[in-house]
């Protein structure tokens, strides 16, 4: 570790990694690497009721595919392990005892059904039930019961532990700081006494993450906006332990494609869009991830990096290294940013243009539909042309075939559709003769010759180009026609045009 910069991504293994979580991991990674620090993965598996045995594997494989590689993690290890909260129980027990001894926390013995009844009664009267400084002395806890009564509950394990957020001996207001949102004033009288230790003997997120972040020397806590309401409690816990809090930054929401409301895992089905980096299977259903759909991992990283961060200029396409060099907390926006799948596709198209064609070239050389139509020396040129016309890398070979294919049926049907005139057919016959007299194909020269012929015969450019395209390929649209002539070569062009003229004249 070159300095004291340490950031962590701490997911709960309760389900697949959503792109919101992926963005949180990415931002932590980018900030840590930009500042020359370390990136840590910690698994926060304290919620035994929602634990999913496949979730951690999905999380780690998603991050690996995206190139978000930790310096420390449950699998890599490190000097501040264990990196799973379920293996750190002793750390929390010690700190809980410390809070109780200081009077900052207390045992609570209220039954869940009793509190539920109170909540329902409050709702009926139009009020919100809060367990806090105003009413804690009305409940069954170690503040109201005798030591012997409390001990009997504690010995049976029939308790939770609550943090005392406020009492009348302290000031009622604190100021918490967020790197994105600035200083926030909090009225402690409005906070409830949160449970920080559960009946199952495990801490809640609130206690565990504070203890772990301190023990692991985390310098910045960068997490989702949904944790902003918990920030005052976490500040108070740091104060109770006499620890210096890290810098906090709460990321804006990723919004639904409509721009209304937070993007959820269910929106994948609703909008027909991927919301996971890699696929996720549940009984009876499988959700395709960006990877399985065909996205480049670099494109996904680029896409999510800009959902909530502004680089400060017009540039949009970044590699991971470029993001590391440019990323900073200061340019993270406050407001929510919309998930735009069309933009994700655009990023993928841009990143496809940057990939090496070597492997695709090898595959193309084994495709007779391609090699029989063009000189193998032109394959790289063809692939580059195809790359500009597809959404996904796996579509490139098929696009190559589509670009250079020659289909007699299409020629018959499309020549009728565009209504080839006798005038056009005469021009094409003359164009074939011109081609036969040319030794080397020059796209610009061919274009000049053909356009002059159209002009001299009072044929509009659009009509003439569409006619030539149909006779050369059978299609009514495609890449630049004269670029295509360079790929096909003179001999193939002449052969195709003559064949097409015979088809038309039959």
Phi, psi and omega per residue, in radians:
X1 nan 2.123 -3.047
X2 -1.442 -0.356 3.114
X3 -2.668 -2.890 -3.079
X4 -1.689 0.278 3.130
X5 -1.451 2.052 3.139
X6 -2.464 2.110 3.098
X7 -2.125 2.698 -3.085
X8 -2.367 2.655 2.921
X9 -1.977 2.168 -2.993
X10 -2.220 1.319 -3.107
X11 -1.363 2.725 3.013
X12 -1.691 2.251 -3.096
X13 -1.403 1.100 -3.123
X14 -1.857 -0.088 -3.125
X15 3.078 -3.009 -3.093
X16 -1.186 2.778 3.089
X17 -1.363 2.030 3.129
X18 -1.461 2.768 -3.102
X19 -1.153 -0.353 3.023
X20 -1.130 -0.764 3.077
X21 -1.174 -0.665 3.106
X22 -1.076 -0.725 3.115
X23 -1.103 -0.712 3.102
X24 -1.049 -0.784 3.108
X25 -1.064 -0.791 -3.119
X26 -1.069 -0.825 -3.116
X27 -1.082 -0.728 3.081
X28 -1.077 -0.739 3.134
X29 -1.109 -0.835 -3.094
X30 -1.113 -0.753 3.139
X31 -1.117 -0.784 -3.110
X32 -1.081 -0.754 -3.092
X33 -1.308 -0.598 3.074
X34 -1.073 -0.623 -3.109
X35 -1.639 0.110 3.093
X36 1.297 0.480 -3.077
X37 -1.898 -2.810 -3.088
X38 -1.943 2.604 3.104
X39 -2.036 2.201 -3.030
X40 -2.076 2.461 2.980
X41 -1.925 2.212 3.090
X42 -2.187 2.297 -3.132
X43 -1.646 2.071 -3.083
X44 -1.711 1.426 -3.020
X45 -1.811 0.815 -3.133
X46 -1.507 -0.221 -3.119
X47 -1.630 1.545 -3.074
X48 -1.164 -0.485 -3.114
X49 -1.203 -0.543 -3.078
X50 -1.875 0.098 -3.091
X51 -1.056 2.349 3.096
X52 -2.117 2.112 -3.013
X53 -1.134 -0.357 -3.118
X54 -1.673 -0.134 -2.993
X55 -1.186 -0.791 -3.088
X56 -1.058 -0.706 3.114
X57 -1.073 -0.757 3.130
X58 -1.105 -0.732 3.135
X59 -1.067 -0.872 -3.062
X60 -1.180 -0.703 3.137
X61 -1.198 -0.615 3.093
X62 -1.107 -0.808 -3.131
X63 -1.133 -0.719 -3.138
X64 -1.101 -0.762 3.136
X65 -1.053 -0.605 -3.119
X66 -1.480 -0.004 3.122
X67 1.359 0.291 3.128
X68 -1.633 1.551 -2.976
X69 -1.787 2.170 -3.102
X70 -1.383 2.764 2.990
X71 -1.528 -0.501 3.106
X72 -2.432 2.489 -3.137
X73 -2.926 3.046 3.092
X74 -1.032 -0.594 -3.112
X75 -1.505 -0.619 3.140
X76 -1.404 -0.604 -3.039
X77 1.482 -2.886 -3.130
X78 2.682 3.042 -3.040
X79 -1.304 -0.138 -3.067
X80 -2.077 0.396 -3.128
X81 -1.282 3.095 -0.029
X82 -1.165 2.770 -3.091
X83 -1.883 0.267 2.962
X84 -2.054 2.272 -3.080
X85 -1.113 -0.509 3.127
X86 -1.114 -0.307 -3.140
X87 -1.744 0.131 -3.051
X88 -2.073 0.382 -3.030
X89 -0.972 -0.695 -3.112
X90 -1.100 -0.576 3.122
X91 -1.064 -0.738 -3.055
X92 -1.321 -0.672 -3.126
X93 -1.019 -0.733 3.141
X94 -1.090 -0.734 -3.086
X95 -1.296 -0.564 3.062
X96 -1.084 -0.789 3.117
X97 -1.023 -0.684 -3.141
X98 -1.099 -0.752 -3.141
X99 -1.143 -0.715 -3.140
X100 -1.167 -0.731 3.124
X101 -1.065 -0.608 -3.140
X102 -1.386 -0.222 -3.076
X103 1.465 0.229 -3.141
X104 -1.581 -0.127 3.103
X105 -2.513 2.829 -3.115
X106 -2.639 2.728 3.079
X107 -1.342 2.423 3.075
X108 -2.191 2.288 -3.020
X109 -1.969 0.159 -3.121
X110 -1.120 2.455 3.102
X111 -1.431 2.578 -3.097
X112 -1.003 -0.740 -3.115
X113 -1.154 -0.546 3.103
X114 -1.151 -0.772 3.137
X115 -1.203 -0.616 3.104
X116 -1.075 -0.698 3.116
X117 -1.109 -0.698 3.118
X118 -1.145 -0.680 3.114
X119 -1.106 -0.785 -3.141
X120 -1.078 -0.721 3.128
X121 -1.110 -0.705 3.122
X122 -1.131 -0.734 -3.138
X123 -1.083 -0.692 3.135
X124 -1.098 -0.577 -3.141
X125 -1.589 0.118 3.085
X126 1.373 0.366 -3.137
X127 -2.024 2.868 3.078
X128 -1.836 2.236 3.133
X129 -1.379 2.205 3.088
X130 -2.318 2.259 3.092
X131 -1.599 1.772 -3.056
X132 -2.659 -2.751 -3.024
X133 -1.057 -0.494 -3.082
X134 -1.303 -0.525 -3.033
X135 -2.254 0.034 -3.073
X136 -1.038 -0.487 -3.135
X137 -1.351 -0.040 3.091
X138 -1.673 -0.051 -3.047
X139 -1.910 3.059 -3.091
X140 -1.573 1.726 -3.119
X141 -2.658 3.104 -3.066
X142 -1.249 -0.139 3.064
X143 -1.467 -0.410 -3.059
X144 -1.930 -0.417 -3.128
X145 -1.642 2.811 3.076
X146 -1.229 2.892 3.131
X147 -1.047 -0.720 -3.121
X148 -1.160 -0.743 3.122
X149 -1.118 -0.748 3.124
X150 -1.094 -0.741 -3.103
X151 -1.077 -0.645 -3.126
X152 -1.119 -0.687 3.086
X153 -1.205 -0.752 -3.101
X154 -1.102 -0.744 -3.136
X155 -1.079 -0.552 3.129
X156 -1.452 -0.136 -3.093
X157 1.285 0.307 -3.074
X158 -1.657 1.208 -3.089
X159 -2.792 2.814 2.859
X160 -2.152 2.957 3.075
X161 -2.093 2.245 -3.136
X162 -1.906 2.574 3.074
X163 -1.577 2.333 -3.132
X164 -1.470 1.688 -3.024
X165 -1.259 -0.514 -3.098
X166 -2.739 2.466 2.859
X167 -2.427 2.951 -2.969
X168 -1.247 -0.106 3.127
X169 -1.427 -0.272 -3.072
X170 -1.952 2.952 3.082
X171 -1.178 2.654 -3.054
X172 -1.629 -0.033 -3.078
X173 -2.325 2.405 3.008
X174 -2.274 2.809 3.058
X175 -2.025 2.166 3.086
X176 -1.889 2.700 -3.045
X177 -2.080 2.384 3.093
X178 -2.228 2.324 -3.059
X179 -1.134 -0.398 -3.127
X180 -1.707 -0.667 -2.993
X181 -1.832 -0.089 3.126
X182 1.431 -2.755 -3.122
X183 -1.426 2.430 -3.119
X184 -2.238 2.158 3.111
X185 -1.524 2.357 -3.081
X186 -2.167 2.293 3.025
X187 -1.572 1.902 -3.065
X188 -1.124 -0.401 -3.129
X189 -1.146 -0.323 -3.102
X190 -1.587 -0.106 -3.087
X191 -1.574 2.643 3.071
X192 -1.651 2.863 3.080
X193 -1.444 1.627 -3.049
X194 -1.154 2.542 2.985
X195 -1.265 2.217 3.116
X196 -2.011 -0.139 3.081
X197 -2.513 2.242 -3.001
X198 -1.678 2.976 -3.132
X199 -1.138 -0.425 -3.133
X200 -1.396 0.092 3.095
X201 1.461 0.176 3.121
X202 -1.965 2.597 3.109
X203 -1.294 2.780 2.950
X204 -1.443 3.005 3.136
X205 -0.909 -0.727 -3.014
X206 -0.991 -0.870 -3.133
X207 -1.290 -0.841 -3.023
X208 -1.047 -0.754 -3.065
X209 -1.225 -0.582 3.105
X210 -1.184 -0.823 3.138
X211 -1.084 -0.803 -3.101
X212 -1.172 -0.735 3.139
X213 -1.090 -0.659 3.089
X214 -1.195 -0.865 -3.090
X215 -1.102 -0.568 -3.121
X216 -1.604 0.128 3.064
X217 0.997 0.718 3.108
X218 -1.222 2.245 -3.087
X219 -1.628 -0.524 -3.127
X220 -2.347 2.287 3.027
X221 -1.878 1.870 -3.128
X222 -1.959 2.020 -3.031
X223 -2.592 3.110 -3.066
X224 -1.238 2.736 -3.131
X225 -1.025 -0.441 -3.112
X226 -1.110 -0.294 3.129
X227 -1.620 -0.026 -3.131
X228 -1.039 -0.716 3.103
X229 -1.090 -0.350 3.136
X230 -1.512 -0.180 -3.069
X231 -1.003 -0.749 3.118
X232 -1.017 -0.761 3.120
X233 -1.072 -0.737 -3.128
X234 -1.156 -0.684 3.045
X235 -1.035 -0.776 -3.130
X236 -1.112 -0.667 3.111
X237 -1.119 -0.752 3.077
X238 -1.032 -0.727 3.138
X239 -1.123 -0.730 3.126
X240 -1.056 -0.646 -3.118
X241 -1.511 -0.046 -3.066
X242 1.044 0.702 3.116
X243 -1.882 2.612 3.037
X244 -1.369 2.144 -3.137
X245 -1.253 2.673 3.044
X246 -1.295 3.078 2.990
X247 -1.373 2.379 -3.126
X248 -1.909 2.498 3.027
X249 -2.511 2.162 -3.105
X250 -1.902 2.063 -2.998
X251 -1.330 2.587 3.113
X252 -1.191 2.800 3.133
X253 -1.222 2.613 2.872
X254 -1.597 2.109 -3.035
X255 -1.595 2.773 3.069
X256 -1.025 2.804 3.089
X257 -0.951 -0.488 3.108
X258 -1.289 -0.268 -3.083
X259 1.487 0.030 -3.102
X260 -2.004 1.914 3.081
X261 1.584 2.780 -3.106
X262 -1.215 2.363 3.059
X263 -1.095 2.262 3.137
X264 -2.055 2.940 3.114
X265 -1.103 -0.548 -3.135
X266 -1.233 -0.338 -3.125
X267 -1.180 -0.360 3.085
X268 -1.011 -0.863 3.106
X269 -1.188 -0.750 -3.055
X270 -1.071 -0.786 -3.066
X271 -1.736 -0.086 -3.110
X272 1.182 0.700 -3.099
X273 -2.244 2.674 3.082
X274 -1.319 2.454 3.062
X275 -2.200 0.039 3.098
X276 -2.089 2.566 3.090
X277 -1.098 -0.799 3.110
X278 -2.204 2.915 -3.015
X279 -1.120 2.720 3.130
X280 -2.392 2.247 -3.139
X281 -1.886 2.390 2.987
X282 -2.239 2.839 3.139
X283 -0.916 2.057 3.078
X284 1.471 -0.012 -3.100
X285 -2.697 2.564 3.063
X286 -2.279 2.304 3.104
X287 -1.783 2.094 3.099
X288 -1.249 2.447 3.071
X289 -1.689 3.081 3.077
X290 -0.981 -0.678 -3.104
X291 -1.065 -0.853 -3.068
X292 -1.228 -0.497 3.094
X293 -1.225 -0.502 3.083
X294 2.168 0.178 -3.137
X295 -1.253 2.557 2.933
X296 -1.315 2.415 3.137
X297 -1.079 -0.599 3.131
X298 -1.130 -0.582 3.129
X299 -1.237 -0.713 3.115
X300 -1.101 -0.775 3.118
X301 -1.055 -0.781 3.113
X302 -1.062 -0.791 -3.124
X303 -1.036 -0.916 -3.067
X304 -1.292 -0.399 3.115
X305 -1.097 -0.521 -3.078
X306 -1.665 0.051 3.022
X307 -1.574 1.375 -3.138
X308 2.143 -0.031 3.125
X309 -2.350 2.422 -3.132
X310 -2.038 2.043 -3.104
X311 -1.197 -0.253 3.086
X312 1.649 -0.002 3.073
X313 -2.512 -2.941 -3.060
X314 -1.467 -0.174 -3.085
X315 -1.168 2.406 3.132
X316 -2.145 -0.540 -3.052
X317 -1.611 2.081 -3.086
X318 -2.298 2.525 2.903
X319 -1.486 2.961 3.122
X320 -1.079 -0.721 3.130
X321 -1.109 -0.674 3.112
X322 -1.153 -0.667 3.088
X323 -1.105 -0.750 3.124
X324 -1.019 -0.771 -3.093
X325 -1.174 -0.516 -2.991
X326 -1.837 -0.322 -2.958
X327 -1.259 2.487 3.043
X328 -2.701 2.653 3.102
X329 -1.063 -0.614 -3.032
X330 -1.028 -0.430 -3.081
X331 -1.789 0.178 3.004
X332 -1.345 2.323 -3.078
X333 -1.452 2.833 3.141
X334 -1.522 -0.713 -3.033
X335 -1.393 2.762 3.117
X336 -1.116 2.653 -3.133
X337 -2.161 2.424 -3.014
X338 -1.387 2.463 3.003
X339 -1.377 2.039 -3.094
X340 -2.091 1.768 -3.058
X341 -1.143 -0.621 3.095
X342 -1.052 -0.637 3.100
X343 -1.187 -0.641 3.090
X344 -1.074 -0.737 3.103
X345 -1.100 -0.707 3.115
X346 -1.064 -0.771 3.101
X347 -1.062 -0.686 -3.138
X348 -1.127 -0.712 3.085
X349 -1.043 -0.736 -3.131
X350 -1.154 -0.671 -3.132
X351 -1.328 -0.497 3.055
X352 -1.095 -0.659 3.142
X353 -1.069 -0.421 -3.065
X354 -1.608 -0.226 -3.044
X355 -1.309 2.682 3.086
X356 -1.198 2.467 -3.138
X357 -1.646 0.056 -3.019
X358 -0.970 -0.904 -3.099
X359 -1.159 -0.635 3.131
X360 -1.191 -0.650 3.116
X361 -1.068 -0.770 3.125
X362 -1.028 -0.772 3.133
X363 -1.169 -0.671 -3.126
X364 -1.127 -0.613 -3.139
X365 -1.136 -0.335 3.119
X366 -1.701 0.117 3.141
X367 -1.804 1.871 -3.092
X368 -1.120 -0.507 3.115
X369 -1.086 -0.376 3.124
X370 -1.679 -0.878 -3.026
X371 -1.169 -0.455 3.131
X372 -1.344 -0.270 -3.071
X373 -1.727 -0.494 -3.082
X374 -2.392 2.805 3.025
X375 -1.152 2.354 -3.083
X376 -1.034 -0.411 3.120
X377 -1.175 -0.302 -3.117
X378 -1.664 0.015 -3.041
X379 -1.110 -0.752 3.133
X380 -1.064 -0.662 3.113
X381 -1.126 -0.751 3.120
X382 -1.098 -0.757 -3.137
X383 -1.092 -0.733 3.108
X384 -1.059 -0.670 3.112
X385 -1.173 -0.728 -3.135
X386 -1.167 -0.651 -3.119
X387 -1.018 -0.537 -3.131
X388 -1.348 -0.097 -2.986
X389 -2.094 0.135 -3.078
X390 -2.158 2.809 3.043
X391 -1.558 -0.545 -3.010
X392 -2.311 2.583 -3.111
X393 -1.004 -0.639 -3.083
X394 -1.181 -0.196 3.138
X395 -1.590 -0.120 -2.978
X396 -1.106 -0.825 -3.105
X397 -1.088 -0.763 3.112
X398 -1.102 -0.643 3.111
X399 -1.163 -0.652 3.064
X400 -1.006 -0.789 -3.137
X401 -1.130 -0.721 3.141
X402 -1.106 -0.675 -3.088
X403 -1.132 -0.728 -3.004
X404 -1.839 0.019 -3.081
X405 -1.206 2.749 3.121
X406 -2.308 1.962 -3.021
X407 -2.105 1.997 -3.096
X408 -1.075 -0.674 -3.133
X409 -1.094 -0.732 3.132
X410 -1.143 -0.631 3.141
X411 -1.111 -0.763 3.129
X412 -1.085 -0.860 -3.055
X413 -1.241 -0.769 -3.074
X414 -1.309 -0.493 3.091
X415 -1.177 -0.563 3.060
X416 -1.253 -0.668 -3.101
X417 -1.118 -0.726 -3.097
X418 -1.539 -0.063 3.062
X419 0.999 1.242 3.098
X420 -1.095 2.250 -3.141
X421 -1.651 2.833 3.087
X422 -1.054 -0.645 3.141
X423 -1.043 -0.775 3.134
X424 -1.126 -0.754 -3.108
X425 -1.094 -0.647 3.083
X426 -1.131 -0.745 3.119
X427 -1.066 -0.753 -3.141
X428 -1.101 -0.724 3.102
X429 -1.029 -0.780 3.122
X430 -1.160 -0.627 3.138
X431 -1.139 -0.671 3.096
X432 -1.072 -0.781 3.135
X433 -1.076 -0.707 3.104
X434 -1.077 -0.769 -3.132
X435 -1.040 -0.731 -3.091
X436 -1.133 -0.347 -3.140
X437 -1.595 -0.146 -3.095
X438 -1.677 2.313 3.138
X439 -1.411 -0.866 -3.090
X440 -2.026 2.309 3.135
X441 -1.320 2.215 3.013
X442 -2.212 1.973 -3.053
X443 -0.923 -0.752 -3.120
X444 -1.158 -0.664 3.132
X445 -1.191 -0.729 3.102
X446 -1.067 -0.738 3.138
X447 -1.062 -0.767 -3.134
X448 -1.091 -0.777 -3.133
X449 -1.086 -0.832 -3.067
X450 -1.180 -0.726 -3.141
X451 -1.132 -0.653 3.090
X452 -1.105 -0.700 3.136
X453 -1.125 -0.721 3.111
X454 -1.117 -0.784 -3.117
X455 -1.088 -0.767 -3.104
X456 -1.167 -0.350 -3.133
X457 -1.906 0.251 3.100
X458 0.974 0.710 3.085
X459 -1.879 2.305 -3.141
X460 -1.145 2.534 -3.112
X461 -0.985 -0.813 -3.103
X462 -1.017 -0.787 -3.135
X463 -1.154 -0.730 -3.127
X464 -1.149 -0.705 -3.135
X465 -1.191 -0.740 3.141
X466 -1.120 -0.679 3.131
X467 -1.126 -0.798 3.133
X468 -1.103 -0.707 -3.137
X469 -1.089 -0.793 -3.132
X470 -1.087 -0.746 -3.117
X471 -1.237 -0.464 -3.113
X472 -1.549 -0.584 -3.042
X473 -2.226 -0.343 -3.051
X474 1.579 -0.160 -3.058
X475 -1.821 2.779 3.123
X476 -1.709 -0.108 3.111
X477 -2.618 2.856 -3.135
X478 2.851 -2.905 -3.141
X479 -1.217 3.055 3.127
X480 -0.868 2.167 -2.990
X481 -1.127 -0.673 -3.083
X482 -1.401 -0.400 2.943
X483 -1.147 -0.695 3.122
X484 -1.109 -0.636 3.133
X485 -1.099 -0.605 3.113
X486 -1.167 -0.642 3.135
X487 -1.233 -0.740 -3.098
X488 -1.238 -0.650 -3.092
X489 1.537 2.759 -3.024
X490 -1.076 -0.819 -3.062
X491 -1.060 -0.766 -3.124
X492 -1.161 -0.655 3.134
X493 -1.108 -0.822 -3.125
X494 -1.076 -0.798 3.136
X495 -1.039 -0.813 -3.109
X496 -1.117 -0.808 -3.101
X497 -1.122 -0.662 3.106
X498 -1.158 -0.736 3.096
X499 -1.045 -0.778 -3.104
X500 -1.120 -0.696 3.127
X501 -1.121 -0.657 3.096
X502 -1.141 -0.697 3.120
X503 -1.096 -0.748 -3.113
X504 -1.160 -0.653 -3.050
X505 -1.441 -0.200 3.139
X506 -1.151 nan nan
